[in-house]
């Protein structure tokens, strides 16, 4: 008959259960981080495209107010990300280009870049 600490099976699943739960939570955390980053990238891209369409479609693109109004709408559509966004406009005769840079939301800075940079270019349509 064996006596001692290692004789029974009481508590034998504790280490493997903790390892399993830790691995599950790590993968869940990674998935949430990736989904939040992809969603933010999609929102920034759509906001930039909408702002460029708004400026390219206006008849007064020579007036800086049209780009300024579009930038206000862009920042509003980005929500909290819009407060720290950097917006660069390039207004040409036949196209409008906007570049938006925002800090990437997420939990783990080691995974991916710290910044989302998205550009949108729209050709101006001129009635002749």
N, C-alpha and C positions, 0 to 999 in steps of 0.2 A: 504494500500500500504506500502511495506517495503522499507526502505531506509537504507543504511549503507554498510559497507565493505563486509558483508557476504551475501548480497542479490543476487548478480549475480553469474554466473558460470565462469566468466573470470579467467583464470589461474588455474582452478581446476585440470587440468591434468599435471601440471608441476611437482609436487612431485612424482606422480606415474611414470611419464616418466623418471625422473632422477633415481628413484629406479630401474626401468627396465633396463635402459642403464647401470647402475653400475653393476647390477647382470650379465648381458650379458658379459660385459668386464671382470668381475672377472672370469667367467667360461671360457672365451676365453683365458685369461692369464694362467689359470690353465692347460688347454688343451695343449697350446704351451709349457709350462714348462715340462709337462709329455712327450710329443712327443720328445722334444730335449734330455731329459734324457734317454729315451728308445733307441733313435737312437745312442747316444754316447755309451751306454752300448753294443749295437750290434756291433758297429765299434771296440770297445776295445776287445770284445770277438773274433771277426774274425781276428784281427791283431795278437792276442796272439796265436791263433790256427795256423795261417800261419807261424809265427816265429818258433813255436815248430815243425811243419812239415818240415820246411826248415832245421833245425838243425838235426832232426831225420833222414832225408833222405840223409844227406851228409855223405861221406865216411870218413871224417876227423873230427869226433866229439870230438876226444881227443885233438884236437888243439883248444885253446880258441878263435881263430880268427873266427871260424865258428859261434859260439854263438855271438861274437861281430858283425859280419857282419849281422846276422839275427836281432840283436837288432837295428842296424842302419836302416835297412829296416822297422822294426816295428815302430820305432819312426817317420820315414818318412810317413808311412801310417796313423799314428794318426794325422798328421798335427800339429796344434798348441797345441793340448793336449800332443803330444809326447815330447815337450820341458820340461814339468814338470813331466813326467811319471817316476815312479819307477819300474824297471824291475828286477826280481829275477829269476835266472836260477837254475835248479837242474838237473845235467847231470848224469844219472845213466848208468849202463852197458846195461840195456834193455829198458830204457825209458828216455824221455826228458820231463821236466815239466818247464813251464814258468808261472810266476805270474806277472801281470801288475796292478799297482795302479795309478789311475789318479784322479784329482779333477773333480767332477761332474759339467758339465756346466749347467747353469740354472739361473732362476731369483729369485726363492724363496728358501732360505736355510732352512726354517722351514719345508719344505715338503721333506722328505726322507733324506738319508745320504749325507754327503758332499764328499764322495769318491766312486769311482767305483773300485772294486777289482775283477778281472777275472783271472782264471787259465786255462791253457790248458796242457794236458798230452798226449803225443804221444809215442807209442811203437816203438822202433827201429827195423827195419828189417835188419837182417844180412844174407848175402848170405853164405851158407855153402857148 
